[in-house]
Amino acid sequence: MYSSYWKPNDGRESNVLTDHEALHRDEATHKGLQSDETELRPLDLETIMSSKAAVKFWYLHRPKTMAYVHKNATKIQSLGRAFAVRKLREKHGAEYMAELARQDQARRDADMLKELSPEERAAKELDDAAYDARVEESRRLRREQIENERRAEEELRMKMAAEASERRRLEEERKAAERAAKEEAERLAEEERIQKQKEADEERRRQEEEAARLEELRLIEEEERREAEEAEAKRKAEEERLAAEEAARLAELEAIRAEEERIAAEEAARLEAEEAARREEEERLAEEKRLREEEEERLRLEEEERLAEEERIRKEEEEVAYLAAQAREEE
């Protein structure tokens, strides 16, 4: 039931579910819908037949259950029809299903009438007419009952509305009385508040006058204290100015001494740098002289080797010529 999918063998992962993963997916989908395999509920059967994945899972992993399902094929067909009816009702509504039932009944009645004799057909028509009359009477009685119930409900609704209106009137009267009592209490509270406010204003005015008198005394004392503090501050400022001038003079002398030390240090550093530069120059000239002498020695040795090689080649050529001359004389 489950196809085998190709999976690359080069380390990559296929994005298609393999058999194992598909089985686990269906098991997870239908977990909790397991049966004891001796009795199936309608929900079990509908779930089993609801999708291809469910059918594949139950055929593969619940074979005894599916064998029991096949033994009860009639029940499954009935459940399937019930399932289809529910789906059609959800999609089209109950009126559509009623119309289908009426059409089906009319077709069955027509088929049955074709098989009856004229006497049987007449008797059946009389029975149908009597049945239709009874149905119409039942419908009339039902309509009257519905109308009576509607009237009773209307009367009850009007009675309840009147009671609600009376309750609202009484509630409004109660609220009006509460508002009047609340307004009276607020008026008395406002009068008490105004009286307390007047007393508080009088107390505040008295306290403000006392505070103004104390403030005037405080200002006089502060003025005297300020004058004494200003005299003391002038004396301290003069002493601080003299001390600052002395400190500035000492700082200037210290700065002059530090500048002289800095100049001496810079001069010593300059002389040391010149000495280091002179030594580096002497070392560079000595290195250049050594390299030049090594180059001259190398060139001299190369020249001697070249002359020796030329001498060797000349001697080999003379020997070859001598041997060739001897060979010609022997011939």
Secondary structure per residue as TSV (DSSP state, phi and psi in degrees):
chain	resnum	aa	ss	phi	psi
A	1	M	-	360.0	-30.4
A	2	Y	-	-103.3	124.5
A	3	S	-	-74.6	151.6
A	4	S	-	-89.4	132.8
A	5	Y	-	-103.6	145.9
A	6	W	-	-71.9	137.2
A	7	K	-	-127.3	127.6
A	8	P	-	-62.6	146.5
A	9	N	S	-107.2	25.2
A	10	D	S	-114.5	25.5
A	11	G	S	94.1	-13.4
A	12	R	-	-83.6	162.9
A	13	E	-	-106.8	136.0
A	14	S	-	-78.9	142.9
A	15	N	S	-89.3	9.8
A	16	V	S	-103.0	134.8
A	17	L	-	-64.3	133.2
A	18	T	-	-82.5	176.0
A	19	D	H	-55.7	-48.4
A	20	H	H	-60.2	-45.6
A	21	E	H	-66.9	-37.2
A	22	A	H	-66.3	-40.7
A	23	L	H	-61.6	-44.1
A	24	H	H	-65.5	-34.2
A	25	R	H	-63.2	-47.1
A	26	D	H	-67.9	-34.3
A	27	E	H	-65.0	-41.1
A	28	A	H	-67.0	-35.1
A	29	T	H	-64.6	-40.4
A	30	H	T	-109.8	16.5
A	31	K	T	-67.0	138.1
A	32	G	T	96.3	-9.7
A	33	L	-	-107.5	26.1
A	34	Q	-	-74.7	150.9
A	35	S	-	-112.3	160.5
A	36	D	-	-80.9	2.6
A	37	E	S	67.0	12.4
A	38	T	S	-122.0	-18.0
A	39	E	-	-148.8	127.6
A	40	L	-	-113.1	133.1
A	41	R	-	-84.1	158.7
A	42	P	H	-55.2	-37.7
A	43	L	H	-62.8	-37.8
A	44	D	H	-59.9	-49.1
A	45	L	H	-65.1	-43.9
A	46	E	H	-62.7	-39.3
A	47	T	H	-67.2	-41.1
A	48	I	H	-60.3	-42.3
A	49	M	T	-91.5	8.6
A	50	S	S	-84.2	-23.2
A	51	S	-	-151.6	159.8
A	52	K	H	-64.3	-38.9
A	53	A	H	-62.5	-41.2
A	54	A	H	-66.3	-42.7
A	55	V	H	-61.9	-45.2
A	56	K	H	-61.4	-43.7
A	57	F	H	-63.2	-46.2
A	58	W	H	-70.2	-36.2
A	59	Y	H	-64.5	-39.3
A	60	L	H	-77.3	-41.8
A	61	H	H	-111.1	-9.8
A	62	R	-	-132.6	61.8
A	63	P	H	-65.2	-36.7
A	64	K	H	-66.0	-36.9
A	65	T	H	-62.5	-44.1
A	66	M	H	-68.1	-31.7
A	67	A	H	-63.1	-41.5
A	68	Y	H	-64.2	-36.7
A	69	V	H	-61.8	-43.0
A	70	H	H	-67.4	-30.2
A	71	K	H	-69.2	-19.8
A	72	N	T	-114.3	45.6
A	73	A	H	-61.9	-36.6
A	74	T	H	-63.0	-42.2
A	75	K	H	-63.8	-39.5
A	76	I	H	-64.4	-41.5
A	77	Q	H	-62.2	-41.9
A	78	S	H	-62.3	-44.7
A	79	L	H	-64.6	-37.0
A	80	G	H	-63.2	-41.9
A	81	R	H	-64.3	-42.1
A	82	A	H	-62.0	-39.6
A	83	F	H	-64.0	-43.0
A	84	A	H	-64.6	-40.5
A	85	V	H	-61.8	-43.8
A	86	R	H	-62.4	-41.6
A	87	K	H	-64.4	-41.7
A	88	L	H	-64.7	-39.3
A	89	R	H	-64.6	-40.2
A	90	E	H	-64.9	-35.0
A	91	K	H	-81.9	-43.1
A	92	H	H	-111.3	-17.3
A	93	G	-	101.2	165.9
A	94	A	H	-70.8	-32.8
A	95	E	H	-63.9	-37.8
A	96	Y	H	-62.1	-43.3
A	97	M	H	-66.5	-37.8
A	98	A	H	-63.9	-40.4
A	99	E	H	-64.2	-40.9
A	100	L	H	-61.4	-41.4
A	101	A	H	-64.6	-41.4
A	102	R	H	-63.5	-43.8
A	103	Q	H	-62.7	-41.2
A	104	D	H	-65.0	-41.0
A	105	Q	H	-65.9	-41.4
A	106	A	H	-62.6	-39.0
A	107	R	H	-66.5	-42.2
A	108	R	H	-65.7	-39.2
A	109	D	H	-63.3	-42.0
A	110	A	H	-64.3	-40.4
A	111	D	H	-64.8	-38.0
A	112	M	H	-70.0	-38.0
A	113	L	H	-64.5	-32.6
A	114	K	H	-63.6	-29.1
A	115	E	T	-87.5	-6.9
A	116	L	S	-92.2	157.5
A	117	S	-	-80.3	167.1
A	118	P	H	-58.6	-40.6
A	119	E	H	-63.8	-44.9
A	120	E	H	-64.4	-36.9
A	121	R	H	-65.8	-40.8
A	122	A	H	-64.6	-43.2
A	123	A	H	-62.2	-41.0
A	124	K	H	-66.4	-37.9
A	125	E	H	-63.3	-40.0
A	126	L	H	-62.8	-43.7
A	127	D	H	-61.5	-41.4
A	128	D	H	-65.1	-40.0
A	129	A	H	-64.2	-43.0
A	130	A	H	-62.7	-41.0
A	131	Y	H	-63.8	-42.7
A	132	D	H	-62.9	-37.7
A	133	A	H	-64.3	-43.6
A	134	R	H	-62.2	-40.5
A	135	V	H	-63.3	-42.7
A	136	E	H	-64.7	-39.9
A	137	E	H	-63.5	-42.2
A	138	S	H	-62.0	-40.3
A	139	R	H	-65.1	-40.2
A	140	R	H	-62.4	-45.9
A	141	L	H	-61.6	-39.5
A	142	R	H	-64.8	-39.5
A	143	R	H	-63.7	-42.7
A	144	E	H	-62.1	-41.9
A	145	Q	H	-61.7	-42.8
A	146	I	H	-63.3	-41.0
A	147	E	H	-65.0	-42.6
A	148	N	H	-62.4	-42.2
A	149	E	H	-62.8	-38.8
A	150	R	H	-63.8	-43.4
A	151	R	H	-63.3	-42.6
A	152	A	H	-62.4	-41.1
A	153	E	H	-64.6	-38.2
A	154	E	H	-65.1	-44.5
A	155	E	H	-61.6	-43.2
A	156	L	H	-62.9	-39.8
A	157	R	H	-64.4	-42.5
A	158	M	H	-65.2	-39.3
A	159	K	H	-63.5	-44.3
A	160	M	H	-64.7	-35.8
A	161	A	H	-65.3	-41.1
A	162	A	H	-64.3	-42.8
A	163	E	H	-62.5	-40.9
A	164	A	H	-64.4	-38.7
A	165	S	H	-63.6	-42.0
A	166	E	H	-63.5	-41.4
A	167	R	H	-63.0	-40.1
A	168	R	H	-63.6	-39.7
A	169	R	H	-63.4	-45.4
A	170	L	H	-63.9	-38.8
A	171	E	H	-65.1	-39.5
A	172	E	H	-65.5	-40.5
A	173	E	H	-62.4	-42.2
A	174	R	H	-63.2	-43.1
A	175	K	H	-64.6	-36.9
A	176	A	H	-64.1	-42.2
A	177	A	H	-63.8	-41.0
A	178	E	H	-63.6	-39.5
A	179	R	H	-63.8	-42.3
A	180	A	H	-62.6	-44.2
A	181	A	H	-64.0	-39.0
A	182	K	H	-66.1	-41.0
A	183	E	H	-63.8	-40.3
A	184	E	H	-63.7	-42.2
A	185	A	H	-64.6	-38.6
A	186	E	H	-65.9	-37.9
A	187	R	H	-63.9	-45.9
A	188	L	H	-62.8	-40.4
A	189	A	H	-65.0	-36.4
A	190	E	H	-67.1	-42.2
A	191	E	H	-61.4	-42.8
A	192	E	H	-64.2	-38.2
A	193	R	H	-65.2	-40.4
A	194	I	H	-64.1	-41.3
A	195	Q	H	-63.7	-44.6
A	196	K	H	-64.0	-35.0
A	197	Q	H	-65.2	-40.6
A	198	K	H	-62.4	-46.2
A	199	E	H	-61.6	-40.1
A	200	A	H	-66.7	-38.0
A	201	D	H	-64.0	-41.5
A	202	E	H	-63.4	-44.0
A	203	E	H	-64.1	-39.9
A	204	R	H	-65.5	-39.4
A	205	R	H	-63.2	-42.6
A	206	R	H	-63.3	-42.3
A	207	Q	H	-65.8	-35.6
A	208	E	H	-65.3	-40.9
A	209	E	H	-62.4	-44.5
A	210	E	H	-63.0	-40.3
A	211	A	H	-66.0	-35.9
A	212	A	H	-65.8	-41.6
A	213	R	H	-63.2	-44.4
A	214	L	H	-65.2	-35.6
A	215	E	H	-65.5	-38.8
A	216	E	H	-63.1	-44.3
A	217	L	H	-61.9	-39.9
A	218	R	H	-65.1	-39.0
A	219	L	H	-64.8	-39.6
A	220	I	H	-62.7	-45.5
A	221	E	H	-63.3	-39.6
A	222	E	H	-65.8	-38.0
A	223	E	H	-62.3	-46.0
A	224	E	H	-62.1	-43.3
A	225	R	H	-66.5	-35.4
A	226	R	H	-65.3	-41.6
A	227	E	H	-62.8	-42.0
A	228	A	H	-64.6	-39.9
A	229	E	H	-67.2	-36.7
A	230	E	H	-64.3	-41.7
A	231	A	H	-63.0	-44.6
A	232	E	H	-63.9	-37.8
A	233	A	H	-66.6	-38.0
A	234	K	H	-63.3	-41.9
A	235	R	H	-63.6	-45.8
A	236	K	H	-65.2	-35.5
A	237	A	H	-65.0	-40.1
A	238	E	H	-63.8	-45.1
A	239	E	H	-61.8	-41.3
A	240	E	H	-66.5	-36.5
A	241	R	H	-63.2	-45.7
A	242	L	H	-62.3	-42.2
A	243	A	H	-64.6	-37.2
A	244	A	H	-67.2	-39.9
A	245	E	H	-62.9	-42.0
A	246	E	H	-64.2	-42.0
A	247	A	H	-65.2	-36.4
A	248	A	H	-65.6	-40.4
A	249	R	H	-63.3	-44.7
A	250	L	H	-64.4	-38.1
A	251	A	H	-65.5	-38.3
A	252	E	H	-63.7	-43.7
A	253	L	H	-61.5	-41.0
A	254	E	H	-65.1	-37.2
A	255	A	H	-66.5	-40.4
A	256	I	H	-61.6	-44.6
A	257	R	H	-63.4	-41.4
A	258	A	H	-64.7	-37.8
A	259	E	H	-64.1	-42.4
A	260	E	H	-62.4	-42.2
A	261	E	H	-63.0	-39.3
A	262	R	H	-63.8	-42.5
A	263	I	H	-63.6	-42.0
A	264	A	H	-63.6	-40.6
A	265	A	H	-65.8	-40.0
A	266	E	H	-64.0	-40.3
A	267	E	H	-63.1	-44.8
A	268	A	H	-62.3	-40.6
A	269	A	H	-65.1	-38.6
A	270	R	H	-64.2	-45.0
A	271	L	H	-62.5	-40.6
A	272	E	H	-65.1	-38.6
A	273	A	H	-66.3	-40.4
A	274	E	H	-63.4	-40.9
A	275	E	H	-63.2	-41.8
A	276	A	H	-65.1	-38.5
A	277	A	H	-65.6	-40.1
A	278	R	H	-62.9	-43.5
A	279	R	H	-63.9	-40.9
A	280	E	H	-62.8	-39.4
A	281	E	H	-64.3	-44.3
A	282	E	H	-61.6	-41.9
A	283	E	H	-64.3	-39.1
A	284	R	H	-63.9	-44.3
A	285	L	H	-63.3	-40.8
A	286	A	H	-63.8	-40.0
A	287	E	H	-65.8	-40.0
A	288	E	H	-64.0	-41.1
A	289	K	H	-62.1	-42.8
A	290	R	H	-63.7	-43.7
A	291	L	H	-64.0	-39.2
A	292	R	H	-63.4	-44.5
A	293	E	H	-63.3	-40.2
A	294	E	H	-64.1	-38.9
A	295	E	H	-64.9	-42.5
A	296	E	H	-63.2	-40.9
A	297	E	H	-64.2	-40.9
A	298	R	H	-63.9	-41.8
A	299	L	H	-64.4	-38.7
A	300	R	H	-63.5	-44.3
A	301	L	H	-64.8	-39.0
A	302	E	H	-64.0	-39.6
A	303	E	H	-64.1	-44.1
A	304	E	H	-61.9	-41.7
A	305	E	H	-63.8	-39.3
A	306	R	H	-64.1	-44.0
A	307	L	H	-63.7	-40.6
A	308	A	H	-64.6	-38.7
A	309	E	H	-65.6	-41.4
A	310	E	H	-63.6	-40.2
A	311	E	H	-62.8	-42.3
A	312	R	H	-63.8	-41.9
A	313	I	H	-64.9	-40.7
A	314	R	H	-61.9	-44.1
A	315	K	H	-63.3	-40.6
A	316	E	H	-62.8	-40.3
A	317	E	H	-65.0	-41.7
A	318	E	H	-62.8	-40.4
A	319	E	H	-65.7	-41.2
A	320	V	H	-63.3	-40.3
A	321	A	H	-65.8	-39.7
A	322	Y	H	-63.7	-46.1
A	323	L	H	-63.3	-36.4
A	324	A	H	-66.7	-38.2
A	325	A	H	-66.0	-42.9
A	326	Q	H	-61.7	-40.4
A	327	A	H	-63.6	-39.1
A	328	R	H	-67.0	-39.0
A	329	E	H	-64.5	-39.4
A	330	E	H	-65.8	-31.8
A	331	E	-	-68.8	360.0
